[in-house]
Amino acid sequence: MKTHPHLLALMFAAAVFAQTTADMSKTNTMSFYRDASVLDEHRSLGKQVDDFQQTFPAVKIDPKAMTAVKTTAEFRLDGQPLLWFAADKSKAVLDEHVFGELTMVNVTTMGEGKTAVVGKIKEPGGTLAPRAVAWFLMRSGILQTFVHLESTVKLDGEKNAGGRYEAAFSGKHLYYTNERHESSFRFRFIIEEDGTLRVES
């Protein structure tokens, strides 16, 4: 039996996608770069946008009018990307079936002993693995892990009990003033039983 080359290509792409999606719940370390960020992709669309979008609205997704964000393409639910550019390309928006409106938190500048509420996920403990949610928030820039250039973040430990998820992360980010600097940071990412997303330093 002959298999059409396009069918083989689709099967291969599906296998790669499934592997990539699964890996997000098992990945222990990720690196993030300004020139491979949602901000950089947004500006490539020809829009003048400020550094680091402050809030990410949750809206009904219209795939015909909106553009799926490529930077976060590996993060999907039921095959649909979680992050999109609005129809007018003015901002990045979230799928309202998954999240409420989320607020950006810069984990590099929180200060010790601080807490910040990011927003809510609508089905905590559902299809999206909690660790994958954390990596998605970092990849999308909702949890901002660098100021200027890049960062590397690693998972130091996690626990999931009684419907509550908590993960400890540490990282380093590279930035420049008049010279090159590297700064360390730590934070805890929490998903409460009711879906509240929170970070603590």
C-alpha positions as CSV (number, residue, x, y, z in Angstrom):
1,M,0.0,0.0,0.0
2,K,1.4,3.4,-1.0
3,T,1.3,6.3,1.4
4,H,1.0,9.8,0.0
5,P,4.0,12.0,0.9
6,H,1.7,14.8,2.3
7,L,0.0,12.3,4.6
8,L,3.4,11.2,5.9
9,A,4.4,14.8,6.5
10,L,1.1,15.4,8.4
11,M,1.6,12.3,10.5
12,F,5.2,13.3,11.3
13,A,4.1,16.8,12.3
14,A,1.4,15.5,14.5
15,A,3.9,13.2,16.2
16,V,6.3,16.0,16.8
17,F,3.5,18.2,18.1
18,A,2.3,15.5,20.5
19,Q,5.9,15.1,21.8
20,T,6.4,18.8,22.2
21,T,3.2,19.3,24.1
22,A,3.9,16.4,26.4
23,D,7.4,17.6,27.1
24,M,6.1,20.9,28.6
25,S,4.8,19.0,31.6
26,K,8.2,17.2,32.0
27,T,10.7,20.0,31.2
28,N,12.9,21.0,34.1
29,T,14.7,24.0,32.5
30,M,13.8,26.6,29.8
31,S,15.6,29.6,28.3
32,F,13.8,32.7,27.1
33,Y,15.1,35.3,24.7
34,R,14.0,38.8,23.8
35,D,14.5,38.2,20.1
36,A,12.3,35.0,20.3
37,S,9.6,36.6,22.5
38,V,5.9,37.4,22.1
39,L,7.0,41.1,22.2
40,D,9.4,40.6,19.3
41,E,6.8,38.7,17.3
42,H,4.2,41.3,18.0
43,R,6.5,44.1,16.7
44,S,7.2,42.0,13.6
45,L,3.6,42.5,12.7
46,G,4.3,46.2,12.2
47,K,2.7,47.4,15.4
48,Q,4.2,50.0,17.7
49,V,3.8,48.3,21.1
50,D,5.2,49.1,24.5
51,D,7.7,46.8,26.2
52,F,6.0,44.1,28.2
53,Q,2.2,44.1,27.9
54,Q,0.7,44.7,31.3
55,T,-2.6,42.8,31.0
56,F,-3.7,40.0,28.8
57,P,-7.5,40.0,28.2
58,A,-9.4,36.7,28.0
59,V,-11.7,36.7,24.9
60,K,-13.6,34.4,22.6
61,I,-11.2,33.3,20.0
62,D,-12.1,33.8,16.3
63,P,-9.4,31.9,14.3
64,K,-10.6,33.6,11.1
65,A,-10.0,37.1,12.4
66,M,-7.2,36.6,14.9
67,T,-3.6,35.4,14.5
68,A,-2.2,32.5,16.7
69,V,1.0,33.5,18.4
70,K,3.8,31.4,17.0
71,T,6.1,31.9,20.0
72,T,3.8,29.9,22.3
73,A,2.5,27.6,19.6
74,E,3.4,24.4,21.5
75,F,1.0,25.3,24.3
76,R,-2.5,24.2,23.2
77,L,-5.7,22.8,24.6
78,D,-7.7,20.5,22.4
79,G,-5.5,21.5,19.5
80,Q,-6.2,25.2,19.8
81,P,-3.4,27.7,20.8
82,L,-3.8,29.4,24.2
83,L,-2.4,32.8,23.0
84,W,-3.5,34.9,20.0
85,F,-3.0,38.4,18.7
86,A,-6.3,40.4,18.6
87,A,-7.9,41.0,15.2
88,D,-6.5,44.6,15.2
89,K,-3.1,43.3,16.3
90,S,-3.1,45.7,19.2
91,K,-2.5,43.1,21.9
92,A,-2.0,39.5,22.8
93,V,-5.1,37.8,24.1
94,L,-6.0,34.6,25.9
95,D,-8.6,32.0,25.2
96,E,-11.5,32.7,27.6
97,H,-12.3,29.0,27.8
98,V,-9.0,28.5,29.6
99,F,-8.1,31.7,31.5
100,G,-9.6,34.8,32.9
101,E,-7.7,38.1,32.3
102,L,-4.1,37.8,33.5
103,T,-1.8,40.5,34.8
104,M,1.9,40.5,33.9
105,V,4.3,40.0,36.9
106,N,8.1,40.6,36.6
107,V,9.6,37.9,38.8
108,T,13.0,39.5,38.5
109,T,12.0,42.6,40.5
110,M,9.4,41.4,42.9
111,G,11.5,41.7,46.1
112,E,11.7,39.2,48.9
113,G,8.5,38.2,50.7
114,K,6.2,39.7,48.0
115,T,3.1,38.1,46.5
116,A,1.3,38.9,43.3
117,V,-1.9,37.5,41.9
118,V,-1.7,36.8,38.1
119,G,-5.3,35.8,37.6
120,K,-7.2,32.6,37.2
121,I,-7.2,29.4,35.2
122,K,-10.7,28.2,34.7
123,E,-10.1,24.4,35.1
124,P,-7.4,23.9,37.6
125,G,-6.2,20.3,37.6
126,G,-7.8,19.8,34.2
127,T,-6.2,18.9,30.9
128,L,-3.3,21.4,31.1
129,A,-0.6,20.1,33.4
130,P,0.3,22.6,36.1
131,R,4.0,22.7,35.2
132,A,3.1,23.3,31.5
133,V,0.9,26.3,32.7
134,A,3.9,27.8,34.5
135,W,6.1,27.4,31.4
136,F,3.4,28.9,29.2
137,L,3.1,32.0,31.4
138,M,6.9,32.4,31.2
139,R,7.1,31.8,27.5
140,S,4.2,34.3,26.9
141,G,5.8,37.0,29.0
142,I,2.9,37.0,31.6
143,L,5.6,35.9,34.1
144,Q,8.4,38.1,32.9
145,T,11.8,36.4,33.6
146,F,14.1,39.0,32.0
147,V,14.4,42.7,31.7
148,H,16.5,43.2,28.6
149,L,17.9,40.2,26.9
150,E,17.4,36.7,28.1
151,S,17.0,34.3,31.0
152,T,17.3,30.7,32.0
153,V,14.9,29.2,34.5
154,K,15.0,25.9,36.2
155,L,12.4,24.0,38.3
156,D,13.8,23.3,41.8
157,G,10.8,21.3,43.1
158,E,7.1,21.0,43.0
159,K,4.2,19.5,45.0
160,N,0.6,18.9,44.2
161,A,-1.7,18.1,47.0
162,G,-5.3,18.7,47.9
163,G,-6.0,20.4,44.6
164,R,-3.2,23.0,45.2
165,Y,-0.1,23.1,43.0
166,E,3.2,24.8,44.0
167,A,6.5,24.9,42.2
168,A,9.7,26.5,43.1
169,F,11.8,28.1,40.3
170,S,15.2,29.8,40.2
171,G,16.8,31.6,37.3
172,K,19.3,34.1,36.0
173,H,18.8,36.9,33.6
174,L,21.2,38.9,31.5
175,Y,20.9,42.6,31.0
176,Y,23.0,45.6,30.2
177,T,23.3,49.1,31.7
178,N,26.8,50.5,30.7
179,E,28.1,47.0,31.1
180,R,27.0,43.4,31.1
181,H,25.2,42.1,34.2
182,E,23.8,38.8,35.3
183,S,21.3,38.7,38.1
184,S,19.6,35.8,40.0
185,F,16.0,35.4,41.1
186,R,13.8,32.9,42.8
187,F,10.0,32.6,43.0
188,R,7.2,30.1,43.7
189,F,4.3,29.6,41.3
190,I,1.1,28.5,42.8
191,I,-2.3,27.3,41.4
192,E,-4.9,27.3,44.1
193,E,-7.8,24.9,44.2
194,D,-10.1,27.6,42.9
195,G,-7.8,28.3,40.0
196,T,-6.2,31.4,41.3
197,L,-2.6,31.8,39.8
198,R,-0.1,33.4,42.2
199,V,3.6,34.0,42.5
200,E,5.6,34.5,45.7
201,S,9.2,35.6,46.0
